[in-house]
Amino acid sequence: RGGEMAKLTQLIDNEVFRAYATYATIVLLKMMLMSLITAYFRITRKAFANPEDTASFGKGESAKKYLRTDADVERVRRGHLNDLENIVPFLGIGLLYALSGPELYTALLHFRIFAGARIAHTFAYLIPLPQPGRGLSWAVGYAVTISMAYKVLKTALYL
């Protein structure tokens, strides 16, 4: 029946939606982990961005030396930023894709490849692995999101 909103129970019973929810949760947890890794590097490298963060290392001028950038902290931050630039579009497009009625096998392939690519990208960033490892892992994840976007537009084209 057209025009009727899907009930939440219908979504939970939908295998593709459950697959999307699973892999969306995995990549979101991975992205959240990047915050903890950033904090770890800031603390172990004693490199902080805000004066109040240096309070446990001293006051005034003695604490100012901890207000600095660090190459390792910045590398983790760039990896986290890359997650934001790629996982957020995946969440929106992936949801629309999941609701567009794809075959479970095809949807799982998209979701698993994206999650694997993002995890590989993180390892490539943090270790760091030589290029083209990081670039290829980014490109694979990006291509998956584009593939899902194409399927959504092809399925429900209202341009």
Secondary structure as UniProt FT lines:
FT   TURN            2..3
FT   HELIX           8..13
FT   HELIX           15..45
FT   HELIX           51..57
FT   HELIX           61..64
FT   TURN            65..66
FT   HELIX           71..99
FT   HELIX           104..126
FT   TURN            127..128
FT   TURN            131..132
FT   HELIX           133..155
//
